[in-house]
């Protein structure tokens, strides 16, 4: 069976048994999932259903989910079956059926759908765990016995093997796994499922999801659920009669390309080349799918995972002796292989190729320089008879030359040496501490920050009313001196505290006998404190708190404009564009976004035109509070690195964009007035920055440009600036021609 037949056999089997087929979700978990960085399991997109927070579209679902797991990165290439990126077939039930039906379905499909000999099948079950307070899964044992599996082919395994959870917290439960005995040619007669040998290959995991794990404690879920996972690549290896997932139709075309480009054999005759080819095949397959889902290479979170596997691929290409650039060849082959089942790859082909070329070019220089230095360090260690490379040397490679530490560890290990991990981490922490001491605390010095934290905690939480009102009659909950200024906490506050890229409001406090200027608004979680200058109100006094309206309105225009700009960038440049930072102020906006190269003049003009088009269309803007699951279903974009609670605020520009955002916005795009880009340039590696103005600031900009053109034309003796410029250009050409003669 080829991989597509396996996929269809599985999904059709469960469709015929009243399961709704659903498409694969993104490798980026929807909105915010604190437990995982990437989608690691077939059940992960369905967590809200397992937890009972939301109703699933049907009580039974089936899918083929793209997954990515980082713990296996260093194992890839060294074994026959470890992968980072893979497809997981699964069937799921939410309070509908449980162990008996799940076991019946798995047995029936294994025998009738995949044609397995029942005498070759073994199963494992959960053997119990004292810490969890759970005993052996005797129910599963009895159900397997009913299906005809003899007791000697039912193996009890511990929690580490047969209790499944997607992350440190979330839905979990005991599981039962199906193994196929590959025969004595793959291992000894004493081997059993769960051993380290290769004789028994696990191909299906049935998870009986009955619990929620939080802070190490189990609680029962509202309903018992079923979550199963059958690895497509492993099943393909079994059904295609090959010993390795890399020899299946899913990965072998990439391996074949490596042999074609390198001229080196794949197989037991050349272990180093075989390992390199497998690493490239897996990592390129993963990288193209991560990029298609919106991840870009960076030094943080998902971007670091992507950068790491891309750089491992680049290094392994050097091991094979490939002449750069070569990574793009593998990316093209991977896109062609995967696009039939993941159409986003074809849509994002240009972005994938751009990021691939950019990363290979930039890392190639680092690799050339760092590899020579590391080779010298290894030779010195071997000559000295030591078994390690000093942490200081590894840190210098990382800090001075940008050579990745994980690659240093890997290359050193290949030569039988090690690196002092603890020493390296200690040096990194010292560097981070130096950076922190240079930067100070955002918005305040360390002492001021601590003082604000303590001050805010001294009174009940201030209620923010600034979405609806710019003026409020309210009480003073707390007052404290802060150097030459005063900290004030209000019972209700119309002042927006700095956060989400938007600056804090300014304004005024007035009360009988006094007045103070609001200089800043500190955000402390969901609470806030005002920094004011002038008179100090007494605790318990009634005050009128008023936001500076011109500044707030200008900030609102600019914040809505950042959402329009984000949408226009994604429309023009591709879905890989993501917000990487912003600064929304009354006078202008700054927007940082992920993108590999500079924008062309045509891009900048088209983006500005698109934003101004939406402004002219008078599109309604609304903010809606909803639970996180609903926001995910609506496709609201979340900011990378932000944490969101169960209740979120979604800002929607009708038909244009939806983003999770706590900032203040205009009610209609027409209020933005006009939009103009001031500048575009690089902010960091693979991050671009646009600065822009809106409304009166943009009008002032245009007036200034117009006046400058008029002055220039007058100086050139012509009232028409274009004609004056053309005449001057012609004169310059004449002078250049004369000089050339």
C-alpha positions as CSV (number, residue, x, y, z in Angstrom):
1,X,0.0,0.0,0.0
2,X,1.3,3.5,-0.8
3,X,0.9,6.2,1.8
4,X,-2.2,7.7,0.2
5,X,-3.9,4.3,0.2
6,X,-3.1,3.9,3.9
7,X,-4.4,7.4,4.7
8,X,-7.6,6.8,2.8
9,X,-8.1,3.3,4.2
10,X,-8.0,4.6,7.7
11,X,-10.1,7.7,7.2
12,X,-12.8,5.9,5.2
13,X,-13.0,3.1,7.7
14,X,-13.9,5.6,10.4
15,X,-16.2,7.7,8.2
16,X,-18.2,4.5,7.6
17,X,-18.5,4.3,11.4
18,X,-20.1,7.7,11.8
19,X,-16.8,9.7,12.4
20,X,-16.6,13.2,10.8
21,X,-13.5,13.6,8.8
22,X,-11.7,16.9,9.7
23,X,-8.6,18.4,8.0
24,X,-5.3,18.8,9.6
25,X,-4.8,21.8,11.8
26,X,-1.7,24.0,11.6
27,X,1.6,23.1,13.2
28,X,1.1,26.3,15.2
29,X,-1.4,25.6,18.0
30,X,-4.4,27.8,17.6
31,X,-4.4,31.1,19.6
32,X,-2.5,30.1,22.7
33,X,-1.8,26.8,24.3
34,X,0.6,27.2,27.2
35,X,1.5,23.5,27.3
36,X,3.2,23.1,23.9
37,X,5.2,25.1,21.3
38,X,4.0,23.2,18.3
39,X,1.2,20.7,17.4
40,X,2.7,17.5,18.7
41,X,-0.3,15.1,18.6
42,X,-3.4,14.4,16.6
43,X,-5.6,15.2,19.6
44,X,-4.1,18.6,20.3
45,X,-6.4,20.6,18.2
46,X,-9.3,19.0,20.0
47,X,-8.2,19.8,23.6
48,X,-11.2,22.1,24.2
49,X,-13.5,19.2,23.4
50,X,-11.7,16.8,25.6
51,X,-11.8,19.3,28.5
52,X,-15.5,19.9,28.0
53,X,-15.1,23.6,27.3
54,X,-16.6,23.4,23.9
55,X,-18.9,21.2,21.9
56,X,-17.2,19.3,19.1
57,X,-18.7,19.5,15.5
58,X,-19.6,15.8,16.0
59,X,-19.3,13.3,18.8
60,X,-16.9,11.2,16.6
61,X,-14.0,12.7,14.6
62,X,-11.2,11.3,12.4
63,X,-8.2,13.1,11.0
64,X,-4.7,12.9,9.6
65,X,-2.8,15.6,11.6
66,X,0.6,17.0,10.8
67,X,2.8,16.9,13.9
68,X,6.2,18.1,15.0
69,X,8.1,16.9,18.1
70,X,11.3,18.6,19.2
71,X,12.7,15.9,21.7
72,X,13.6,13.6,18.8
73,X,15.7,16.2,16.9
74,X,19.1,14.7,17.9
75,X,17.9,11.1,17.3
76,X,16.9,11.7,13.7
77,X,19.2,10.0,11.3
78,X,20.7,7.6,13.9
79,X,17.7,5.3,14.0
80,X,15.3,3.7,11.4
81,X,12.2,5.4,12.7
82,X,12.8,8.7,14.6
83,X,11.3,11.8,12.9
84,X,10.6,15.3,14.0
85,X,7.8,15.9,11.5
86,X,5.2,13.2,10.8
87,X,1.5,12.6,10.1
88,X,-0.7,11.0,12.7
89,X,-3.9,9.3,11.8
90,X,-6.5,9.3,14.6
91,X,-10.0,8.5,15.6
92,X,-11.6,10.5,18.5
93,X,-14.7,10.2,20.6
94,X,-16.0,12.7,23.0
95,X,-18.2,11.1,25.6
96,X,-19.6,8.8,22.8
97,X,-17.7,5.5,23.1
98,X,-14.9,4.2,25.2
99,X,-12.5,1.3,25.6
100,X,-14.6,-1.6,24.1
101,X,-15.4,0.2,20.9
102,X,-11.9,1.7,20.5
103,X,-10.3,-1.8,20.9
104,X,-12.9,-3.4,18.5
105,X,-12.3,-0.7,15.8
106,X,-8.5,-1.1,16.1
107,X,-8.6,-4.9,15.9
108,X,-11.0,-4.9,12.9
109,X,-9.0,-2.3,10.9
110,X,-5.7,-4.0,11.7
111,X,-7.0,-7.4,10.4
112,X,-9.5,-6.5,7.7
113,X,-8.2,-3.1,6.5
114,X,-4.5,-3.6,6.7
115,X,-4.4,-7.4,6.4
116,X,-2.3,-8.2,9.4
117,X,-1.9,-11.7,10.7
118,X,-3.4,-11.8,14.2
119,X,-0.7,-14.2,15.3
120,X,1.9,-11.4,14.7
121,X,0.1,-8.8,16.8
122,X,0.9,-8.0,20.4
123,X,-0.6,-5.3,22.7
124,X,0.6,-3.4,25.7
125,X,-1.5,-2.0,28.6
126,X,-1.0,0.4,31.5
127,X,0.5,-1.4,34.5
128,X,-0.5,1.1,37.1
129,X,1.3,4.0,38.9
130,X,1.5,4.6,42.6
131,X,2.1,8.4,42.3
132,X,-1.0,8.8,40.2
133,X,-3.0,6.5,42.5
134,X,-4.0,4.2,39.6
135,X,-3.8,0.4,39.3
136,X,-3.3,-1.8,36.3
137,X,-5.8,-1.4,33.4
138,X,-7.5,-4.8,33.9
139,X,-10.5,-3.7,31.8
140,X,-8.3,-3.3,28.7
141,X,-6.7,-6.6,29.4
142,X,-10.0,-8.4,29.5
143,X,-11.2,-6.7,26.3
144,X,-8.1,-7.8,24.4
145,X,-8.6,-11.3,25.7
146,X,-12.2,-11.2,24.3
147,X,-10.7,-10.3,20.9
148,X,-8.6,-13.5,21.0
149,X,-5.3,-12.0,22.1
150,X,-3.6,-14.6,24.3
151,X,-2.3,-13.5,27.8
152,X,1.3,-14.1,26.8
153,X,1.0,-11.4,24.0
154,X,-0.5,-8.8,26.4
155,X,2.3,-6.9,28.2
156,X,1.9,-4.5,31.1
157,X,4.1,-1.5,31.0
158,X,4.7,1.4,33.4
159,X,3.5,5.0,33.3
160,X,6.5,6.1,31.2
161,X,5.4,3.8,28.4
162,X,1.6,3.5,28.7
163,X,0.2,6.6,30.2
164,X,-0.2,9.3,27.6
165,X,-0.3,13.1,27.9
166,X,0.2,15.8,25.3
167,X,2.2,18.2,27.5
168,X,2.9,19.0,31.1
169,X,-0.8,19.7,31.7
170,X,-4.1,18.8,30.0
171,X,-6.2,15.7,29.0
172,X,-4.5,12.4,29.6
173,X,-5.1,8.8,30.4
174,X,-3.9,5.2,30.3
175,X,-3.2,3.8,26.9
176,X,-3.0,0.5,25.0
177,X,-0.6,0.1,22.1
178,X,-0.6,-2.3,19.2
179,X,2.7,-3.9,18.0
180,X,3.6,-6.0,15.1
181,X,6.2,-8.8,15.5
182,X,8.6,-8.4,12.6
183,X,10.1,-11.8,13.2
184,X,13.3,-13.4,14.5
185,X,15.3,-11.8,11.8
186,X,14.9,-8.4,13.6
187,X,15.7,-9.5,17.1
188,X,16.1,-12.3,19.7
189,X,13.5,-14.7,21.0
190,X,13.4,-13.0,24.4
191,X,12.5,-9.6,23.1
192,X,9.1,-8.1,24.0
193,X,7.2,-4.9,23.2
194,X,8.6,-2.0,25.1
195,X,12.2,-3.3,24.8
196,X,14.9,-1.3,23.0
197,X,15.2,-3.8,20.2
198,X,13.8,-3.6,16.7
199,X,11.8,-6.8,16.5
200,X,8.5,-5.3,17.7
201,X,7.3,-2.1,16.0
202,X,4.5,-0.1,17.7
203,X,2.0,1.2,15.1
204,X,-1.1,2.3,17.0
205,X,-1.7,3.9,20.3
206,X,-5.2,3.9,21.9
207,X,-5.5,6.5,24.7
208,X,-8.4,6.2,27.0
209,X,-8.7,9.9,27.9
210,X,-10.4,10.1,31.3
211,X,-8.4,12.6,33.3
212,X,-7.1,16.2,33.3
213,X,-3.6,16.6,34.7
214,X,-2.9,20.0,36.4
215,X,0.1,20.7,38.7
216,X,0.8,17.0,39.0
217,X,-2.7,16.1,40.2
218,X,-5.4,14.1,38.3
219,X,-9.0,15.0,38.1
220,X,-11.7,13.2,36.1
221,X,-12.9,14.8,32.9
222,X,-16.6,15.7,32.4
223,X,-16.8,12.7,30.0
224,X,-14.6,9.8,29.1
225,X,-13.1,10.2,25.7
226,X,-11.1,8.3,23.1
227,X,-7.9,9.6,21.4
228,X,-5.9,7.3,19.2
229,X,-2.8,7.8,17.0
230,X,-1.5,5.7,14.2
231,X,1.8,7.0,12.7
232,X,1.5,7.1,8.9
233,X,5.2,6.8,8.3
234,X,5.5,3.7,10.5
235,X,2.5,2.1,8.9
236,X,3.9,2.9,5.5
237,X,7.2,1.1,6.5
238,X,5.3,-2.0,7.5
239,X,3.0,-2.1,4.5
240,X,5.7,-1.3,2.0
241,X,8.0,-4.0,3.5
242,X,11.0,-1.7,4.3
243,X,13.1,-1.5,7.4
244,X,13.1,2.3,7.8
245,X,10.6,5.1,7.5
246,X,13.2,6.8,5.3
247,X,12.7,4.1,2.7
248,X,9.0,4.7,2.3
249,X,7.4,6.7,-0.5
250,X,7.0,9.6,2.0
251,X,10.8,10.2,2.5
252,X,12.8,8.1,0.0
253,X,12.5,10.7,-2.8
254,X,14.4,13.2,-0.6
255,X,17.0,10.6,0.2
256,X,17.3,9.8,-3.5
257,X,17.9,13.5,-4.3
258,X,20.7,13.5,-1.7
259,X,22.4,10.5,-3.3
260,X,22.0,12.1,-6.8
261,X,23.6,15.4,-5.7
262,X,26.3,13.9,-3.6
263,X,27.2,10.8,-5.5
264,X,27.5,8.9,-2.2
265,X,25.7,5.6,-1.5
266,X,22.8,5.3,0.9
267,X,22.8,2.3,3.2
268,X,25.1,0.3,5.5
269,X,28.2,0.9,3.3
270,X,28.4,4.6,4.3
271,X,27.0,5.3,7.7
272,X,27.9,9.0,7.8
273,X,26.3,9.7,4.5
274,X,23.2,7.6,5.4
275,X,22.7,9.6,8.6
276,X,23.2,12.9,6.8
277,X,20.7,12.0,4.1
278,X,18.1,11.0,6.7
279,X,18.6,14.2,8.7
280,X,18.1,16.3,5.5
281,X,15.0,14.4,4.4
282,X,13.3,14.7,7.8
283,X,14.4,18.3,8.6
284,X,13.6,19.8,5.1
285,X,10.2,18.1,5.2
286,X,9.6,19.7,8.6
287,X,11.0,23.1,7.7
288,X,8.8,23.6,4.6
289,X,5.7,22.8,6.5
290,X,6.6,25.1,9.4
291,X,7.2,28.0,7.0
292,X,4.0,27.3,5.2
293,X,2.2,27.6,8.5
294,X,3.7,31.0,9.3
295,X,6.9,30.2,11.3
296,X,10.0,32.1,10.2
297,X,13.7,31.4,11.3
298,X,14.6,33.4,14.5
299,X,16.3,32.9,17.8
300,X,13.1,32.4,19.9
301,X,10.4,29.9,20.4
302,X,9.0,28.3,17.2
303,X,11.4,30.3,15.0
304,X,14.4,28.8,16.9
305,X,13.1,25.3,16.3
306,X,12.8,26.0,12.5
307,X,16.2,27.7,12.4
308,X,17.8,24.7,14.3
309,X,16.5,22.1,11.8
310,X,17.4,24.2,8.8
311,X,20.9,24.7,10.1
312,X,21.3,21.0,10.8
313,X,20.2,20.3,7.2
314,X,22.7,22.8,5.9
315,X,25.5,21.3,8.0
316,X,24.6,17.8,6.9
317,X,24.8,18.9,3.2
318,X,28.4,20.0,3.9
319,X,29.0,16.5,5.4
320,X,27.9,15.0,2.1
321,X,30.2,17.4,0.2
322,X,27.3,19.3,-1.5
323,X,28.2,22.6,-3.2
324,X,26.0,25.4,-1.9
325,X,23.3,26.5,-2.5
326,X,21.6,23.1,-2.2
327,X,18.9,23.4,0.4
328,X,16.5,24.9,-2.1
329,X,16.7,21.8,-4.2
330,X,15.5,19.7,-1.3
331,X,12.8,22.2,-0.4
332,X,11.4,22.1,-4.0
333,X,11.3,18.3,-3.8
334,X,9.6,18.3,-0.4
335,X,6.9,20.8,-1.6
336,X,6.2,18.6,-4.7
337,X,5.9,15.6,-2.5
338,X,3.6,17.1,0.2
339,X,1.5,19.7,-1.7
340,X,-1.2,17.2,-2.8
341,X,-2.2,16.7,0.9
342,X,-1.0,20.1,2.2
343,X,-2.0,22.7,-0.5
344,X,-0.6,25.6,1.6
345,X,2.9,24.4,0.5
346,X,2.1,25.3,-3.1
347,X,0.5,28.6,-2.0
348,X,3.6,29.5,0.1
349,X,6.2,28.2,-2.3
350,X,7.8,31.6,-2.9
351,X,8.0,32.3,0.8
352,X,9.5,28.9,1.5
353,X,12.1,29.3,-1.1
354,X,13.0,32.8,0.0
355,X,13.5,31.8,3.7
356,X,15.4,28.7,2.6
357,X,17.8,30.6,0.5
358,X,18.2,33.4,3.0
359,X,19.0,31.0,5.9
360,X,21.5,28.9,3.8
361,X,23.3,32.0,2.7
362,X,23.6,33.6,6.2
363,X,24.4,30.4,8.0
364,X,26.8,29.2,5.4
365,X,29.2,32.0,6.3
366,X,28.8,31.2,10.0
367,X,29.3,27.5,9.4
368,X,32.5,28.1,7.4
369,X,34.1,30.3,10.1
370,X,32.8,28.4,13.1
371,X,33.6,24.9,11.8
372,X,37.3,25.8,11.4
373,X,37.6,27.1,14.9
374,X,35.7,24.2,16.4
375,X,37.9,21.7,14.5
376,X,40.9,23.4,16.0
377,X,39.4,23.2,19.6
378,X,38.6,19.5,19.1
379,X,42.2,18.7,17.8
380,X,43.6,20.6,20.8
381,X,41.4,18.6,23.3
382,X,42.4,15.3,21.7
383,X,46.1,16.2,21.7
384,X,45.9,17.2,25.3
385,X,44.2,13.8,26.1
386,X,41.1,15.4,27.6
387,X,37.6,14.2,26.9
388,X,35.9,17.6,26.7
389,X,35.9,21.0,25.1
390,X,35.8,23.8,27.6
391,X,32.6,25.7,28.2
392,X,34.4,29.0,27.7
393,X,35.5,27.9,24.2
394,X,32.0,26.8,23.3
395,X,30.6,30.1,24.7
396,X,33.1,32.1,22.6
397,X,32.0,30.3,19.5
398,X,28.4,31.1,20.2
399,X,28.8,34.6,21.5
400,X,31.5,35.9,19.1
401,X,30.9,33.9,16.0
402,X,27.2,33.0,16.2
403,X,27.9,29.3,16.1
404,X,24.9,27.4,17.5
405,X,25.7,25.6,20.8
406,X,23.5,22.6,19.9
407,X,25.6,22.1,16.8
408,X,28.8,22.4,18.8
409,X,27.6,19.7,21.1
410,X,26.6,17.5,18.2
411,X,29.9,17.8,16.4
412,X,32.0,17.4,19.5
413,X,30.0,14.2,20.4
414,X,30.8,12.8,16.9
415,X,34.5,13.0,17.8
416,X,33.9,11.2,21.2
417,X,34.1,14.4,23.3
418,X,31.6,16.4,25.4
419,X,31.0,20.0,26.4
420,X,30.4,21.3,30.0
421,X,26.6,22.0,29.6
422,X,26.3,23.5,33.1
423,X,29.4,25.7,32.6
424,X,28.0,27.0,29.3
425,X,24.6,27.7,30.8
426,X,26.3,29.6,33.6
427,X,28.1,31.8,31.1
428,X,24.9,32.4,29.2
429,X,23.1,33.4,32.4
430,X,25.9,35.9,33.2
431,X,25.5,37.3,29.7
432,X,21.7,37.6,30.2
433,X,22.2,39.3,33.6
434,X,24.6,41.8,32.0
435,X,21.9,42.5,29.4
436,X,19.2,42.9,32.0
437,X,21.3,45.3,34.0
438,X,22.1,47.4,30.9
439,X,18.4,47.5,29.9
440,X,16.8,48.0,33.3
441,X,13.2,47.3,33.8
442,X,10.8,48.3,30.9
443,X,9.2,51.6,31.8
444,X,10.9,52.0,35.2
445,X,14.1,51.4,37.1
446,X,14.3,48.2,39.3
447,X,13.5,50.1,42.5
448,X,10.6,52.0,41.0
449,X,9.2,48.7,39.6
450,X,9.3,47.1,43.0
451,X,7.7,50.1,44.5
452,X,4.9,50.1,41.9
453,X,4.2,46.4,42.5
454,X,3.9,46.9,46.2
455,X,1.7,50.0,45.8
456,X,-0.7,48.3,43.4
457,X,-1.1,45.4,45.8
458,X,-2.1,47.8,48.6
459,X,-5.7,48.4,47.3
460,X,-8.4,46.5,45.4
461,X,-8.0,46.2,41.7
462,X,-8.7,49.3,39.6
463,X,-11.5,48.7,37.1
464,X,-10.5,50.0,33.6
465,X,-13.4,51.8,31.9
466,X,-11.4,53.5,29.2
467,X,-12.9,51.6,26.3
468,X,-16.2,53.3,26.8
469,X,-15.3,56.6,28.6
470,X,-12.6,59.1,28.5
471,X,-13.8,60.9,31.6
472,X,-14.8,59.3,34.9
473,X,-15.9,60.4,38.3
474,X,-14.2,58.0,40.6
475,X,-12.5,57.5,44.0
476,X,-8.9,57.4,45.0
477,X,-8.0,54.0,46.3
478,X,-4.4,54.6,47.3
479,X,-1.7,57.4,47.2
480,X,2.1,57.2,47.6
481,X,5.1,59.4,47.0
482,X,7.3,58.4,44.1
483,X,10.5,60.5,44.1
484,X,9.3,63.9,43.0
485,X,6.1,62.6,41.7
486,X,3.0,60.7,43.1
487,X,1.6,57.3,42.6
488,X,-2.3,57.2,42.5
489,X,-4.6,54.3,42.2
490,X,-8.2,54.9,41.2
491,X,-11.2,52.8,41.9
492,X,-12.2,53.2,38.2
493,X,-9.8,54.4,35.6
494,X,-10.3,55.7,32.0
495,X,-6.5,55.7,31.5
496,X,-5.1,53.0,29.2
497,X,-1.9,51.5,30.7
498,X,1.1,50.8,28.4
499,X,0.8,47.3,26.9
500,X,0.5,45.4,23.6
501,X,2.7,48.0,21.9
502,X,0.3,50.9,22.8
503,X,1.7,53.8,24.9
504,X,-0.1,54.8,28.1
505,X,-2.6,57.6,28.1
506,X,-1.8,61.0,29.4
507,X,-4.4,63.3,31.0
508,X,-5.5,65.1,34.2
509,X,-6.9,64.4,37.6
510,X,-9.1,67.2,39.1
511,X,-10.7,67.5,42.5
512,X,-11.9,70.2,44.8
513,X,-8.9,72.3,45.6
514,X,-6.4,70.5,43.4
515,X,-5.2,69.2,40.1
516,X,-2.5,66.8,38.8
517,X,-1.1,65.9,35.4
518,X,-1.1,62.2,34.6
519,X,2.4,61.4,33.2
520,X,2.3,57.6,32.9
521,X,0.1,54.6,33.6
522,X,1.8,51.4,34.8
523,X,0.3,48.1,34.0
524,X,0.6,45.4,36.7
525,X,-1.2,42.3,35.4
526,X,-4.8,43.3,35.0
527,X,-4.3,46.2,37.4
528,X,-2.7,49.6,37.1
529,X,-1.3,52.7,38.8
530,X,-1.0,56.3,37.7
531,X,2.2,58.4,37.9
532,X,1.1,62.0,38.4
533,X,2.8,65.4,38.9
534,X,1.3,68.3,40.8
535,X,-1.0,68.2,43.8
536,X,-1.5,64.9,45.6
537,X,-5.2,63.9,46.2
538,X,-6.0,62.3,49.5
539,X,-7.0,58.6,49.7
540,X,-10.8,58.3,49.5
541,X,-11.2,61.7,47.7
542,X,-13.5,61.9,44.7
543,X,-11.8,63.0,41.5
544,X,-12.5,63.7,37.9
545,X,-10.2,61.6,35.8
546,X,-9.9,62.7,32.2
547,X,-7.8,61.3,29.3
548,X,-6.1,63.8,27.0
549,X,-8.5,63.4,24.1
550,X,-6.3,64.5,21.1
551,X,-3.6,62.1,22.1
552,X,-6.0,59.2,22.7
553,X,-7.8,59.7,19.4
554,X,-4.5,59.9,17.5
555,X,-3.3,56.7,19.2
556,X,-6.6,54.9,18.4
557,X,-6.2,55.9,14.7
558,X,-2.6,54.6,14.7
559,X,-3.5,51.3,16.5
560,X,-6.3,50.5,14.0
561,X,-3.9,51.4,11.2
562,X,-1.4,48.8,12.5
563,X,-4.1,46.1,12.1
564,X,-4.8,47.3,8.6
565,X,-1.1,47.4,7.8
566,X,-0.6,43.8,9.2
567,X,-3.5,42.6,6.9
568,X,-2.0,44.4,3.9
569,X,1.4,43.0,4.5
570,X,0.1,39.4,4.7
571,X,-2.0,39.9,1.6
572,X,0.9,41.3,-0.4
573,X,3.9,39.4,0.9
574,X,2.4,36.1,2.2
575,X,1.1,34.3,5.2
576,X,4.6,34.1,6.7
577,X,4.3,37.7,7.8
578,X,3.6,38.0,11.5
579,X,3.8,40.8,13.9
580,X,7.1,40.9,15.7
581,X,6.6,44.0,17.7
582,X,5.0,47.4,17.6
583,X,4.9,50.9,19.1
584,X,1.7,52.8,18.8
585,X,2.0,56.4,19.8
586,X,-0.1,59.6,19.1
587,X,2.5,61.0,16.6
588,X,3.2,57.8,14.6
589,X,3.2,54.0,14.6
590,X,6.0,51.5,14.3
591,X,5.3,48.0,13.1
592,X,7.9,45.1,13.1
593,X,7.1,42.0,11.1
594,X,8.7,38.8,10.0
595,X,10.0,38.9,6.4
596,X,13.3,37.7,4.9
597,X,14.2,40.5,2.5
598,X,13.7,44.2,1.9
599,X,10.4,45.5,0.4
600,X,10.6,46.8,-3.1
601,X,9.2,50.3,-3.9
602,X,6.3,48.6,-5.7
603,X,5.5,46.7,-2.5
604,X,5.5,49.7,-0.3
605,X,3.3,51.7,-2.7
606,X,0.8,48.8,-3.0
607,X,0.6,48.2,0.8
608,X,0.0,51.9,1.5
609,X,-2.6,51.9,-1.3
610,X,-4.4,48.9,0.2
611,X,-4.5,50.4,3.7
612,X,-5.9,53.7,2.3
613,X,-8.4,51.7,0.3
614,X,-9.8,50.1,3.4
615,X,-9.9,53.6,5.1
616,X,-11.9,55.0,2.2
617,X,-14.3,52.0,2.3
618,X,-15.4,53.1,5.8
619,X,-15.2,49.6,7.2
620,X,-16.7,49.0,10.7
621,X,-14.3,48.1,13.5
622,X,-15.6,46.4,16.6
623,X,-14.1,44.8,19.7
624,X,-15.8,41.6,21.1
625,X,-15.0,39.7,24.3
626,X,-15.3,36.0,23.9
627,X,-13.9,32.7,25.2
628,X,-10.6,31.7,23.7
629,X,-12.0,28.7,21.9
630,X,-14.5,30.8,20.0
631,X,-11.6,33.2,19.0
632,X,-9.6,30.2,17.7
633,X,-12.5,29.1,15.6
634,X,-12.9,32.5,14.2
635,X,-9.2,32.5,13.2
636,X,-8.3,35.5,15.3
637,X,-4.5,36.1,15.1
638,X,-2.6,36.0,18.4
639,X,0.7,37.7,19.0
640,X,3.6,35.3,19.3
641,X,4.9,35.1,22.9
642,X,1.8,36.6,24.5
643,X,-0.2,34.6,27.0
644,X,-4.0,34.7,26.9
645,X,-6.6,33.7,29.5
646,X,-9.8,31.8,28.9
647,X,-11.6,35.1,28.1
648,X,-10.0,37.3,25.3
649,X,-10.8,40.5,23.4
650,X,-10.9,40.3,19.7
651,X,-10.7,43.4,17.5
652,X,-12.3,42.8,14.1
653,X,-12.0,45.0,11.1
654,X,-15.0,43.6,9.2
655,X,-13.9,41.4,6.3
656,X,-10.2,42.5,6.7
657,X,-8.7,41.2,10.0
658,X,-9.3,39.6,13.4
659,X,-6.7,39.9,16.1
660,X,-6.5,39.3,19.8
661,X,-5.9,42.8,21.1
662,X,-6.4,44.7,24.3
663,X,-5.7,48.1,22.8
664,X,-8.0,51.1,21.9
665,X,-9.4,51.5,18.4
666,X,-11.6,53.8,16.2
667,X,-15.1,52.6,15.5
668,X,-14.7,52.8,11.7
669,X,-11.7,52.8,9.4
670,X,-12.8,56.2,7.9
671,X,-11.7,57.8,11.2
672,X,-8.1,56.9,10.4
673,X,-8.3,59.5,7.7
674,X,-5.2,58.8,5.7
675,X,-2.2,56.5,6.0
676,X,1.4,57.1,4.7
677,X,4.6,55.1,5.2
678,X,7.6,57.1,6.4
679,X,10.2,54.4,6.2
680,X,10.9,50.7,5.8
681,X,14.0,48.9,6.8
682,X,15.6,46.0,8.8
683,X,15.0,45.8,12.5
684,X,16.7,42.4,13.2
685,X,17.6,39.2,11.4
686,X,14.5,38.3,9.3
687,X,12.5,41.2,10.9
688,X,11.5,44.3,9.0
689,X,10.2,47.6,10.4
690,X,7.7,50.1,9.0
691,X,7.1,53.5,10.4
692,X,4.0,55.4,9.4
693,X,1.7,58.3,10.2
694,X,-2.1,58.7,9.9
695,X,-4.7,61.5,10.1
696,X,-3.5,65.1,10.7
697,X,0.1,63.9,11.0
698,X,-0.1,62.4,7.5
699,X,-1.7,65.6,6.2
700,X,1.1,67.7,7.8
701,X,3.6,65.4,6.1
702,X,2.0,65.9,2.7
703,X,1.8,69.6,3.2
704,X,5.5,69.7,4.0
705,X,6.4,67.7,1.0
706,X,4.2,69.9,-1.2
707,X,5.8,73.1,0.1
708,X,9.3,71.6,-0.3
709,X,8.5,70.7,-4.0
710,X,7.2,74.2,-4.6
711,X,10.4,75.8,-3.1
712,X,12.5,73.4,-5.2
713,X,10.6,74.3,-8.4
714,X,10.9,78.0,-7.6
715,X,14.7,77.6,-7.2
716,X,14.8,75.9,-10.6
717,X,12.8,78.7,-12.2
718,X,9.7,76.8,-12.9
719,X,6.3,76.7,-11.2
720,X,5.8,73.0,-12.3
721,X,8.0,70.8,-10.1
722,X,7.9,67.8,-12.5
723,X,8.9,70.0,-15.5
724,X,11.7,71.5,-13.5
725,X,13.0,68.1,-12.4
726,X,12.9,66.8,-16.0
727,X,14.7,69.8,-17.3
728,X,17.4,69.4,-14.6
729,X,17.8,65.7,-15.4
730,X,18.3,66.5,-19.1
731,X,20.9,69.1,-18.3
732,X,22.8,66.6,-16.1
733,X,22.8,64.1,-18.9
734,X,24.2,66.7,-21.3
735,X,27.0,67.6,-18.8
736,X,27.9,63.9,-18.2
737,X,28.0,63.4,-22.0
738,X,30.3,66.4,-22.4
739,X,32.6,65.2,-19.6
740,X,32.8,61.8,-21.2
741,X,34.1,63.3,-24.4
